[in-house]
Amino acid sequence: MHIKQLVIQGFKSYKDQIVTDPFSPKHNVIVGRNGSGKSNFFAAIRFVLSDAYTHMNHEERQALLHEGSGTAVMSAYVEIIFDNSDNRFPTGHDEVILRRTIGLKKDEYSLDRKSASKSDIMNLLESAGFSRSNPYYIVPQGRITALTNARDGERLALLKEVAGTQVYEQRRAESLKVMTETTSKREKIDELLQFLEDRLSELDEEKDELREFQEKDRERRCLEYTLHERELDEINSHLDEIEDERTRYSNSNNDRLGAFAQRDQMVQTLSQEISELKQRLALAAVDRKQLDEELRELIRSQAQLELELKDKRDNEEESHRTSMKRQEDLRSILDQISIKERQLNELIPKFEYSQSAENEVKKSLVEAEAMQQRLYSKQGRNAQFSSKAERDRWLKKEIADIRATIRQREEIKADLEAQINDMSTQLDDARAATVEMRDTLEHAEETLSDLQRQQYEKKQSRDKVADERKELWREGAKSDSALENARDKLEMAERAFSGTMDRSQSSGLQAVRQITKRLNLTGVYGPLCELFDVDDKYKIAAEVTAGNSLFHVVVDNDNTASTIMEVLNKERSGRVTFMPLNRINPRPVQYPETDDAIPLIHKLRFDSRYRKAIEQVFSKTIICWNLETSSQYARSHNLNAITLQGDQANKKGVLTGGYHDTKHSRIDSVRAVRKWREEYEQLNTRALDIRRDIERKDQEITSIMSTISRIEAQKQQVLHKLSTARESLRGGASSESTVEDAISQKRRLLDSTLMNLENLSINLENLVKEQSSKFDRNLSPNELNQLAEVGSKIQELRRKDSQLSAKRDSLEQEKVLIELELRQVLYMQRDQLRSELLEQNINSEGNAESVQASLQRVHENLQSHSKKLEELEYDIEDIQTELTTKQTELEKLEGQQLEEARSIERQQKSLERNMAKRGILLQRKDEINRKVRELGALPEEAFDKYSKIKSETVLKRLHKLSEELKKFSHINKKAYEQYTNFTKQRNALLSRREELNKSQSSIEELIEVLDQRKDEAIERTFKQVSKGFAEVFEKLVPAGRGRLIMQRRTDKYLEDNGEMSEEEDDRDSVENYIGVAISVSFNSKNDEQQRIEQLSGGQKSLCALALIFAIQQCDPAPFYLFDEIDANLDAQYRTAVASMIKELAENGQFICTTFRNEMIYTADKFYGVLFNNKISSIASITRDNALTFVEGEQPR
């Protein structure tokens, strides 16, 4: 075992936490400047391991805390981590951590991070070899100097401390203290014995007088017993008479109470029936009120619908006449359209043929005129130009112009064709739209008829659902009334149930229900009384057996109970007793196998889940027919027995009974609460279902109304389309006419452009030919002939063109007139009439039928409601008749109950008087029995001797004895008792004194043994230390020799007187030792040795170190701490000490501080202590760094 690491924080100069590198298990050296904190490092280890820092005051504690700039240190701790691989500490771990924390108001130890007491830590250290009697495993600064300057007597005290004599001295002092206390106790016992002897002598004289007194007193007690016994007989006789009378009354009263209870049950039944009848009457009244209101509403609706039906039918007749007129007009228009369309179809081919012929003639005319113009132009050019080149130049220019013109005409042609195509497309779209509009008009009637039918069906559905909703409203009103009545009954039942227990219990049960619901707890089953049922025959027995356990709440486990109790305590909501099923383990019970003893639990009905709780309360109770049988079975089977009337006999023999008021039964209260709660929950569920049904009906009506609105919107949309279509047809006809006119105009322009293009092409072709021909000033003969022919042809073509144009204009005018009449007159009239007929059909279709159907439905509902109202009136009359009968019967029973109650009360008062008299007699009986008991044990003659003597004679004799006994008023009546007690006390004191004498002898023997063992320990320790000193000194100073000398008084006495007595010759006694001297020689083993006082400072220090090493060999420790032990040694001795430490380090750990390099050469690990800003720190360094530091600190 060795120190592995050290952790320091806040201790002296170590403010910040420092954790050292692991120490070597052998030799470690710590170097540092003076004042850097080396000694504080060793003080930290002593702070944890030694007794040096105990019983500190405030200033001493403050001195251990770091003082410097910055945040004040309020506590400090030192933690030593031991390597325990050899299990020297009996903890079972390879590493042991000891920590001590100090503050101004605390001083705590911990072991392996767990709190521990100081005594535990010290015992653990001693078990590992840290001896309190040998503190030299830690040698701080100054210890060597103090040991060097110690006197012989001080060294002897040190030797005694190492030998452990302190333990012997402590035990010897304790023994002497016990012996002193024993002597004091023995003296007190002697005083008490003297007192007892004197008192026993006095009591011996008083015994004779006491004997005479006892004889007279015995006769007095016999006489008093005789009188008491006779009075008891009289009292018992009176009590028997009273009991017989009570029995007769009880038998009579039981019959009367039975009849009273039966009538009371009848009263309760009648009250319940009357309450139900009143509820039915109230519900019928509500129903009648609703039916009256609905009936008035139906009559009002019927009148409105009849008026509306008359108006609808009048409107339909007018509409029919108008419709017939429009249909006739429509047929006439359609006939005219047919004629005009036939005329147009015949005219269009003629017009197209005429137009085609006209175009052919115009084309020929244009070609001929072009030919004529070319020839004239050529003739003129030949005269215009003087040469072919001049002509060709002009021709080229003319050809280029014509080509440009052709391109322009081509562009105009393409533009016209595009415009014609667009207009044609537009015309086709307009015609398609017109067709579509006409199709829409033709199909609109069918669409609107279908929408009208759908709307009518939805209105019928709406009326049906509305009727169903009214029926639900009536049923909901009745349900709400019944629910309100059930709520009132439930509240009354709960108040009655709460009245059977105290207030805190009632509020607690109510709070448990609320908490269970709020926290959604599933393991709360409710009060025990709600978890079982029992027949009325055994109701009283079950109720008396359970008592307040009826209100104990059964839960699944104790966690649930704890949760609820925490909330109850937090909210202060009352008190409840819980029965956790996981904690209940009822023992099996052996019941008697007879017919006159029935286990009560067999008569209970309950869920098997609650069996443990039921058995816990009821399993140890049986039902018997009478109290005598109950008492027998209770004693024989160790059970509790109960009768059907509630009289109990428990297993201890106690009988309990009396009258039980069945009107305030707890079980009946629970049944009533359960009944009305179930009924309330059923009615509440039904009311919620009705509300949900009403909500569904509302949703259905809303959905139907939404559908009706949607159909109406579709109808309006169709009507809007019809109106739009009519307007579109009117505008479409005008638009088609305009587009057709525009197309005709564009086509004429296109034809003209095409003819121009054809002429330009011919001119271009002729000019090109002319350019390649010869230049001649005159036309050729052939050209002249062509010119003449073309002139005559042109005249003919112009005549034909004029004729064809006139014919085409006539046909075109006739065609346009027919088309205008169709489009702008006939078609519009046709569409207008169709639209009007459609609107008329829409407005009139189904109106009267719908109103007629609604009127029929109202009429049927009116008949149904009238019939229901008539039946309801009969029901109300029957209920009122039955209610009157029940109330009369109830009043009669209540009168009988009142009379019977008065009779029972009179008998009860008579019984109470007898019971009061009985109480007085029982009180007197108890008093006499007490007096008999006070007489004490009586002789045999007391029961027979005076039995035949008259009471007067007995009284006279008793009076005489009382007078004689007055003479013995001064006598000590307890003389015998006191004599016996004092004798016992004397014998006990004599025995105690004998024990104290033996104890004193044992203590004297123990002190003698302790003195002997102390002497042996000192002798043994001195021999071991002396031998070790000689060996160590020889290793340190090979040329010298050293030894320890025990000094005795006898030695000094011989030096002074030359002789001694026999007592002074006892050289082995420790008391004869006066000191330990050191005698050494440094130069020779044979020279005369010197005492330590004669040596130099360095030699004294070496002797002190040799003594410390010797003590450590005598009582070795796991590790050693040396603080600058080589400071005063010479160089050669420092080397020897370093070598010895290296040798000893093989068996133990050494941690040393030094300013010399000899110890550094032999060490295994090195540490440097630094000091900066008044804060110390420690770090591992190399041997070279340690040598450099030490050499730098040497004086130069």
Secondary structure, DSSP 8 states (H G I E B T S, - for coil): -EEEEEEEESBTTB-S-EE-----SSEEEEEE-TTSSHHHHHHHHHHHHSSSS-S--HHHHHHHB--SSSS---EEEEEEEEE-TT--STTS-SEEEEEEEEESS-EEEEETTEEE-HHHHHHHHHHTT--TT--TTEE-TTHHHHHHT--HHHHHHHHHHHHTHHHHHHHHHHHHHHHHHHHHHHHHHHHHHHHHHHHHHHHHHHHHHHHHHHHHHHHHHHHHHHHHHHHHHHHHHHHHHHHHHHHHHHHHHHHHHHHHHHHHHHHHHHHHHHHHHHHHHHHHHHHHHHHHHHHHHHHHHHHHHHHHHHHHHHHHHHHHHHHHHHHHHHHHHHHHHHHHHHHHHHHHHHHHHHHHHHHHHHHHHHHHHHHHHHHHHHHHHHHH-SSHHHHHHHHHHHHHHHHHHHHHHHHHHHHHHHHHHHHHHHHHHHHHHHHHHHHHHHHHHHHHHHHHHHHHHHHHHHHHHHHHHHHHHHHHHHHHHHHHHHHHHHHHHHHHHHTTS-HHHHHHHHHHHHHHHHHT-SSEEEEGGGSEEE-GGGHHHHHHHHGGGGG-EEESSHHHHHHHHHHHHHHT-----EEETTT----------STTEEEGGGGEEE-GGGHHHHHHHHTTEEEESSHHHHHHHHHHHT-EEEETT--EE-TTS-EE-----GGG-HHHHHHHHHHHHHHHHHHHHHHHHHHHHHHHHHHHHHHHHHHHHHHHHHHHHHHHHHHHHHHHHHHHHHHHHHHHHHHHHHHHHHHHHHHHHHHHHHHHHHHHHHHHS---SS--HHHHHHHHHHHHHHHHHHHHHHHHHHHHHHHHHHHHHHHHHIIIIIHHHHHHHHHHHHHHHHHHTTHHHHHHHHHHHHHHHHHHHHHHHHHHHHHHHHHHHHHHHHHHHHHHHHHHHHHHHHHHHHHHHHHHHHHHHHHHHHHHHHHHHHHHHHT-S--THHHHTTTTS-HHHHHHHHHHHHHHHGGGTTS-TTHHHHHHHHHHHHHHHHHHHHHHHHHHHHHHHHHHHHHHHHHHHHHHHHHHHHHHHHHHHHHH-TT-EEEEEEEEHHHHHHHHHS---SGGG-TT-GGGEEEEEEEEESS-SSS--EEGGGS-HHHHHHHHHHHHHHHHHHS--SEEEEESTTTT--HHHHHHHHHHHHHHTTSSEEEEE-S-SHHHHH-SEEEEEEEETTEEEEEEE-HHHHHHHHHHHS--
